[in-house]
Amino acid sequence: MGLIGLLVVGLLVGALARAVLPGRQGLPIWATMLIGAGALLVAGLIVHTFLTALIVGVLIAAAIIALLQGGFHARSTRV
């Protein structure tokens, strides 16, 4: 897969990771694409089938995005 293909699939992986996370993420599209592409590269090193790499890549990208956005926030019970 070439660099352009990696970025396109990375954008898909990043978008799926953002869809999995609750709430709104304030990341620009280029950051989503780079996080997705990086997660896909790491997933490719861990597993060797494309479909499994996509799934693992989405999970890795979701974890990175959650960490960048401050993690998961619990609902506040303050009045």
N, C-alpha and C positions, 0 to 999 in steps of 0.2 A: 504494500500500500504506500503510495507516495505521500508527500507532505500535505498536499491539498486534500487528499482523501482522508488523511488522519485528522485534519482540522474540521472537515465536514462531519465525520463520524464523531469527533470530539464535541462538536456543537450539539449533536443529537444526544450524546451521553450526558453532557452538562444540562441540557434542557430536561431530560428525563429525571436527572438527580434533583433539579429544582422543583419539578412537579411532585416528587416523592415527599419533599420537605413541607411541613405545614407553614402557613403564613407567607408573607411576601419577602423576597430576597432583593437587596438593593445592589446586586452585582451588575456591572455592564456586560454586554453581550460578548465582548472580547475576553473578559475574565472567565465567563462561563465556558467559552470555547477552549481556552487554554487549560482550565481545570479539567474539563472533560477529556481533552487529548492527553494530558499527563496521567490522568486516572486510567485511561485506556492503555497507555504504555506500561504502567505498573501492572495492570491486570493481565496484559499479554505476557509479562514475565512470570506471573504466578500460575496461570492456566494456559492451555495450549489449543483450545477450541474457540472459534470466533464467537459463537453465541454465549458460551460461558464467560468469555472475556468481556462481552458487552454487559452482562448482568453484574459481574464483579466490578467492572468499571463504573457502573451507575452507583453501586454501593460505596465505592471509594470516593467518587466525586461528591456524593451526598454528605459523606462524613467530612470532607474538606470544606464544603460550603457551609455546613453546620458549624464547624469550628471557626471559620472566618466571620460568620454572622453572630458569634457569641453562644453557640450551642442551642439546645432546645430550652425554651423558657416555659416554666410552669405557670399556670394561671395564678394570678395574684388573688388572695382572699382578703386583702385589706379593704376596709370600708372608707 
